[in-house]
Amino acid sequence: MAQDPEIVLFHYTFSPYARRVAWYLNLRGIRYSQCLQPPIMPRPDLAALGVQYRRIPVLMIGKDIFCDSRLIIQKLEERFPAGKLGADDGDGKAIEKLIDIWTTDGGVFGRAAQLIPMNTPLTSDPKFIADRLEFSNRKPLSNDSQSNPRGEGMVHAKQAFDIMETTLLADGRDWILKTGKPTLADIQGVWVFDWMIGLKGALDPAQISEQTYPITFAWVSRFRKALSAARSTSPMPRTLTGKEALDGLSRADFAEPEGTVDPADPLKLERGDEVLVFPTDTGVNRRDRGHIVALNAQEVVLQRKTADNRFDVRLHFPRTNFRILKVDRMEGGRL
C-alpha cells in the first residue's frame, strides 16, 4: 500500500493566518510536520523548493505546494472528507464563506493590523519595518500629526466586535452554526478576534474588553479550550529543517492528479503556457514562474523545478486576488 504523502506546514508561530491552518489540523487530528520560518524575508527553505511567494503559511503535501491559507484549508477538507469541519448545507456554506470574506477581504484584519504596538523589539526593528513596507508595497507612513491609524483601527475593531456580539452570537449559541463543537465557520471568524485579544497592548480595555463584549470574549475562550483539548490528543508536529523538507521530495510523489485546463477560462491560457502568478493585494513583488498544468475558476497550478533542479514540484494558487501573466506577452518576461 502506498504511504500517505507527508504534510509539511511552513510557518512562524505568531502568524495569524498560519494559526488558523494549524488550528484546523489540530481540531481534525491530522498528522503533520512543520518547518519554521523567519518572520521576514529571505526564506531560503521555501526558495529552495522553487517558491517565490512570500506570504505565510505554505503547505506542502508530497510534491504539491499550496499557497494561501484559504486554499490550504479547502484542500485539507477535500483530502480528508471524513470528519471535515465544513458545513454540508447551503446556509452553513454561505455563512462560512461570508465570514471568511469579511475577516480577510472585508477589512477586519487589515484594520486590526493598525492596532499592532509599534514599540516592541520586533516591530521597531528597521529590518522588520522595511520588510513589511515591501510586503504591503507602500511608502513609509508620514509623521502627519493629524493621522491616527491606531484610533481608526480601534473604531473598525469595535465594529467587528459589535457584529459578532449583536448578530451571529447574540442568541447565546456556543458556536456560529449552532453545532456541538467548533466548525470551519468558527475558524474563519475567530482567528482575527483571538489575534486581537491575545496581542498585548493592541486593544484599549476601555473600548473593547470582556465587560464590553462578554459574548464574543466567551466565544473566543470556548474556542481556545476546544483547541487545547484537541491538541492534547493530536500528534505533535515533527519539526524539520529546510534541507530535510527538500530532501523528502526524493521519497515523495504528487499528492493530486495533474488536473485540467478550463478551455472557457476568460484568460484564454493553455496547458504548458509559461506564466507568472502573484497576489494583487500584498506580496505583489514576489512572482512565481512555471508552466500551467491546471486552471479553473478556483485555482491555478504551475509545474516547475526546485532551485537545485532536482525535483519537479507543482505550485497551487487561488484565483481570488491573484494575477496570472503569460510570459511571452511581456518583453523579456518582465513587466
C-alpha positions in Angstrom: 0.0 0.0 0.0 1.4 3.4 -0.9 2.3 5.6 2.0 0.4 8.8 2.5 2.5 11.8 1.5 4.0 13.8 4.3 2.2 17.1 5.1 4.6 19.9 6.0 3.5 23.3 7.2 5.9 26.2 6.6 5.1 29.0 9.1 6.1 31.1 12.0 4.2 30.7 15.2 2.7 34.2 15.6 1.3 34.5 12.0 -2.5 34.7 12.5 -3.0 33.2 9.0 -0.8 30.3 9.8 -2.5 29.8 13.1 -5.8 29.0 11.5 -4.3 26.3 9.4 -2.5 24.8 12.4 -5.8 25.1 14.3 -7.6 23.2 11.6 -5.0 20.5 11.6 -5.2 20.2 15.4 -9.0 20.1 15.5 -9.0 17.4 12.9 -6.2 15.5 14.5 -4.3 15.4 11.2 -0.6 14.4 11.5 1.8 16.9 10.0 5.3 18.2 10.2 6.4 21.8 10.4 9.3 23.8 9.0 9.6 27.0 11.0 10.3 30.2 9.0 11.7 33.6 9.9 9.1 36.4 10.1 10.8 38.5 7.4 12.4 37.7 4.1 14.5 36.0 2.9 13.1 32.5 3.4 15.7 30.2 1.9 13.8 27.0 2.8 10.9 28.0 0.5 13.2 29.4 -2.1 15.0 26.0 -2.3 11.6 24.5 -3.2 11.2 27.0 -6.0 8.7 29.2 -4.2 8.9 33.0 -4.5 5.6 33.6 -2.8 6.3 35.4 0.4 3.2 35.0 2.5 2.9 32.6 5.3 1.6 29.8 5.6 2.6 27.5 2.8 1.6 23.8 3.0 3.4 21.0 1.1 1.8 17.6 0.6 4.2 15.4 -1.3 5.4 17.4 -4.3 2.3 19.7 -4.3 2.8 23.0 -2.6 -0.2 25.1 -1.6 -0.2 28.8 -1.1 -2.8 30.9 0.7 -4.4 29.8 3.9 -7.9 29.6 2.4 -6.8 27.3 -0.4 -4.9 25.2 2.1 -7.9 24.6 4.3 -10.1 23.9 1.2 -7.6 21.3 0.1 -7.5 19.7 3.5 -11.3 19.5 3.6 -11.2 17.7 0.2 -8.3 15.4 1.1 -9.7 14.3 4.4 -13.5 14.3 3.9 -14.4 12.0 6.8 -14.9 14.3 9.8 -14.5 17.5 7.8 -15.3 20.8 9.6 -17.1 22.5 6.7 -20.9 22.7 6.5 -22.9 20.4 4.2 -26.0 22.6 3.8 -26.2 25.7 1.7 -26.9 28.1 4.5 -23.9 26.9 6.5 -21.6 27.1 3.5 -22.8 30.6 2.8 -22.1 31.7 6.3 -18.7 30.2 6.3 -17.8 31.9 3.0 -19.2 35.3 4.0 -17.4 35.2 7.3 -14.2 34.3 5.5 -14.6 37.2 3.1 -15.5 39.6 5.8 -12.5 38.8 8.1 -9.9 38.5 5.3 -11.0 40.7 2.4 -13.6 42.9 4.1 -11.0 44.8 6.1 -11.3 43.3 9.6 -7.8 42.0 9.7 -6.3 44.9 7.7 -7.8 47.4 10.2 -6.9 45.2 13.2 -3.3 45.3 12.0 -3.4 49.1 12.8 -3.6 48.1 16.4 -0.2 46.3 16.5 2.0 48.1 19.1 5.0 49.7 17.3 7.3 49.8 20.4 8.1 46.1 20.6 11.6 44.8 19.7 10.3 43.2 16.5 8.0 45.9 15.2 10.6 48.7 15.9 13.4 46.8 14.1 14.3 48.7 10.9 14.6 45.3 9.0 11.1 44.3 10.0 9.7 47.7 9.1 11.4 47.6 5.7 10.2 44.1 5.1 6.6 45.0 5.8 6.7 48.0 3.6 7.9 45.8 0.8 5.2 43.3 1.6 2.5 45.9 1.5 4.0 47.8 -1.4 3.6 51.1 0.4 5.7 54.0 1.2 6.7 54.8 4.8 4.0 56.5 6.8 4.5 60.2 7.2 4.6 61.8 10.6 1.4 63.7 10.0 0.2 64.8 13.4 -3.4 64.7 12.2 -3.3 61.0 11.3 -4.4 58.5 14.0 -4.1 55.0 12.5 -4.5 53.3 15.9 -7.7 55.2 16.6 -9.0 54.3 13.2 -8.2 50.7 13.8 -10.0 50.7 17.1 -13.1 52.1 15.5 -13.2 49.3 13.0 -12.3 46.7 15.6 -15.3 47.8 17.7 -17.5 47.5 14.6 -16.3 43.9 14.1 -16.9 43.0 17.8 -20.4 44.7 17.5 -21.3 42.4 14.6 -20.3 39.2 16.5 -22.0 40.4 19.7 -25.3 41.6 18.3 -25.8 39.2 15.3 -24.1 35.8 14.9 -23.6 35.1 18.6 -26.4 37.2 20.1 -28.8 34.3 20.8 -26.4 32.7 23.2 -25.2 29.8 20.9 -21.8 28.3 21.6 -20.7 28.1 18.0 -21.6 30.0 14.9 -23.6 27.2 13.2 -25.3 26.1 16.4 -23.2 22.9 16.5 -21.9 20.9 19.4 -18.2 21.7 18.6 -16.3 24.4 16.6 -16.6 24.1 12.8 -15.0 25.8 9.9 -17.2 28.8 10.3 -15.8 29.4 13.7 -12.2 29.0 12.5 -12.9 31.5 9.6 -14.2 34.0 12.2 -12.4 33.5 15.4 -8.8 33.8 14.2 -8.8 37.6 13.9 -10.6 38.1 17.2 -8.3 35.7 19.0 -5.4 37.6 17.5 -6.6 41.0 18.6 -7.4 39.8 22.1 -4.1 37.9 22.5 -1.9 40.7 21.2 -0.6 42.5 24.2 -1.3 46.2 24.1 -3.5 46.0 21.0 -6.9 46.7 22.4 -7.9 49.6 24.6 -9.7 47.9 27.5 -11.9 51.0 27.9 -13.3 50.3 24.4 -13.0 46.5 24.0 -12.9 44.1 26.9 -14.7 41.1 28.4 -17.0 43.6 30.1 -18.0 45.4 26.9 -18.2 42.4 24.7 -18.9 39.4 27.0 -20.5 37.1 24.4 -17.6 37.5 21.9 -14.9 37.1 24.5 -16.7 34.0 25.8 -16.8 32.5 22.3 -13.0 33.1 21.9 -12.4 31.5 25.3 -14.5 28.4 24.3 -12.6 28.1 21.1 -9.3 28.2 23.0 -10.5 25.5 25.4 -11.7 23.3 22.5 -8.4 23.8 20.7 -6.4 22.9 23.8 -8.4 19.7 24.3 -7.8 18.8 20.6 -4.1 19.4 20.9 -3.8 17.2 23.9 -4.9 14.2 21.8 -3.4 15.2 18.4 0.0 14.1 17.2 2.8 16.6 18.0 4.2 18.0 14.8 7.7 17.0 13.9 10.0 19.9 13.2 12.0 19.7 10.0 14.9 21.7 8.7 14.6 23.2 5.3 17.1 20.6 4.0 15.0 17.8 5.4 11.9 19.2 3.8 13.7 19.4 0.4 15.3 16.0 0.6 12.0 14.5 1.5 10.9 15.2 -2.1 13.1 12.3 -3.2 10.7 9.9 -1.5 7.5 11.8 -2.5 5.1 11.8 -5.3 2.5 14.3 -6.4 -0.4 14.3 -4.0 -3.0 15.3 -6.6 -3.7 14.3 -10.2 -2.4 16.7 -12.7 -5.8 18.3 -13.4 -7.2 20.0 -16.4 -7.2 23.5 -18.0 -10.7 25.0 -18.5 -10.9 25.9 -22.2 -13.6 28.5 -21.4 -11.4 30.4 -18.9 -11.6 34.2 -19.7 -7.8 34.5 -19.7 -7.5 32.0 -22.7 -4.5 30.3 -21.2 -3.5 26.8 -22.2 -1.7 23.8 -20.7 2.0 24.3 -20.9 1.9 28.1 -21.1 4.7 29.7 -19.1 3.3 32.3 -16.7 3.9 34.4 -13.7 1.5 34.2 -10.7 1.4 36.7 -7.9 -1.0 38.2 -5.4 -2.7 41.6 -6.2 -3.1 42.8 -2.6 0.1 42.1 -0.6 3.4 40.5 -1.5 2.9 41.6 -5.1 6.7 41.9 -5.8 7.3 38.2 -5.4 6.2 36.3 -8.6 6.2 32.6 -9.2 7.1 31.3 -12.6 6.1 28.0 -14.1 4.1 26.1 -16.7 0.4 25.7 -16.3 -0.8 22.2 -15.7 -4.3 23.0 -14.3 -6.6 26.0 -14.3 -10.2 26.5 -13.2 -12.3 29.2 -11.6 -10.9 28.5 -8.2 -7.2 27.6 -8.7 -4.2 27.7 -11.0 -1.4 25.1 -10.8 2.1 25.6 -12.1 4.8 23.0 -12.5 8.5 23.9 -12.1 11.8 22.7 -10.8 13.2 23.2 -7.4 16.0 25.7 -7.2 18.6 22.9 -7.5 16.8 21.4 -10.5 16.5 18.0 -8.7 12.7 17.7 -8.5 9.5 18.8 -10.2 7.0 20.4 -7.9 3.5 21.9 -8.5 2.6 25.2 -7.0 -1.1 25.8 -6.3 -2.6 29.3 -6.0 -6.2 30.5 -5.6 -7.7 32.7 -8.3 -9.1 35.2 -5.9 -6.8 38.3 -5.6 -4.1 36.6 -7.7 -3.0 37.6 -11.2 -1.7 35.4 -14.0 0.5 36.8 -16.7 1.7 34.9 -19.7 5.5 35.3 -20.1 5.6 35.6 -23.9 3.3 38.6 -23.7 5.8 40.5 -21.7 9.1 41.9 -23.0 11.9 39.6 -21.8 9.5 38.0 -19.4 9.3 41.2 -17.3 6.5 43.7 -16.7 
